[in-house]
Amino acid sequence: MEDIMTFFFINRAEIFIIILSVFLGIEVISNVPTVLHTPLMSGANAISGVVIIGAIILVGHTDNTLVLIVGTIAVIFATLNVVGGFVVTDRMLEMFKKKKKNK
């Protein structure tokens, strides 16, 4: 327990930034209108692509087990985000295509 408290004390600024980012992200995303969903999803896909590349580099150069586990989880979640974003974007764009008339 003392090790955990020491970790939180040493990294309190970083932990505060992460917690603040979570609350800020929730506030921003909850106020996004439906019309902006597709462009926002595309931006999230680009950011997740960068996360995938960074996590792969991190996982490839580490000897630390914790970094390996966190990096692998980051690769998996970012990949799910990119794939899900492309699926949603594709479905949204299908709504705007002209439908073929059956004769």
Backbone hydrogen bonds, N-H to C=O, Kabsch-Sander energy under -0.5 kcal/mol:
donor,donor_aa,acceptor,acceptor_aa,energy
5,M,1,M,-2.1
6,T,2,E,-2.2
7,F,3,D,-2.3
8,F,4,I,-2.5
9,F,5,M,-2.2
10,I,6,T,-2.6
11,N,7,F,-2.4
12,R,9,F,-0.8
15,I,11,N,-2.4
16,F,12,R,-2.2
17,I,13,A,-2.1
18,I,14,E,-2.1
19,I,15,I,-2.4
20,L,16,F,-2.6
21,S,17,I,-2.3
22,V,18,I,-2.0
23,F,19,I,-2.1
24,L,20,L,-2.5
25,G,21,S,-2.7
26,I,22,V,-2.3
27,E,23,F,-2.1
28,V,24,L,-2.5
29,I,25,G,-2.7
30,S,26,I,-2.1
31,N,27,E,-0.7
31,N,28,V,-0.8
32,V,29,I,-1.3
36,L,33,P,-1.0
37,H,34,T,-1.5
40,L,36,L,-2.0
41,M,37,H,-2.4
42,S,38,T,-2.1
43,G,39,P,-2.0
44,A,40,L,-2.2
45,N,41,M,-2.1
46,A,42,S,-1.9
47,I,43,G,-2.2
48,S,44,A,-2.5
49,G,45,N,-2.0
50,V,46,A,-1.6
51,V,47,I,-2.1
52,I,48,S,-2.5
53,I,49,G,-2.0
54,G,50,V,-2.6
55,A,51,V,-2.8
56,I,52,I,-2.4
57,I,53,I,-2.3
58,L,54,G,-2.5
59,V,55,A,-2.9
60,G,56,I,-2.2
61,H,57,I,-1.1
61,H,58,L,-0.6
62,T,59,V,-0.8
68,L,64,N,-1.9
69,I,65,T,-2.4
70,V,66,L,-2.7
71,G,67,V,-2.6
72,T,68,L,-2.1
73,I,69,I,-2.3
74,A,70,V,-2.2
75,V,71,G,-2.2
76,I,72,T,-2.3
77,F,73,I,-2.8
78,A,74,A,-2.5
79,T,75,V,-2.1
80,L,76,I,-2.3
81,N,77,F,-2.2
82,V,78,A,-2.4
83,V,79,T,-2.6
84,G,80,L,-2.6
85,G,81,N,-2.3
86,F,82,V,-2.3
87,V,83,V,-2.2
88,V,84,G,-2.5
89,T,85,G,-2.7
90,D,86,F,-2.5
91,R,87,V,-2.2
92,M,88,V,-2.3
93,L,89,T,-2.4
94,E,90,D,-1.7
95,M,91,R,-0.8
95,M,92,M,-0.6
96,F,93,L,-1.1
97,K,94,E,-1.0
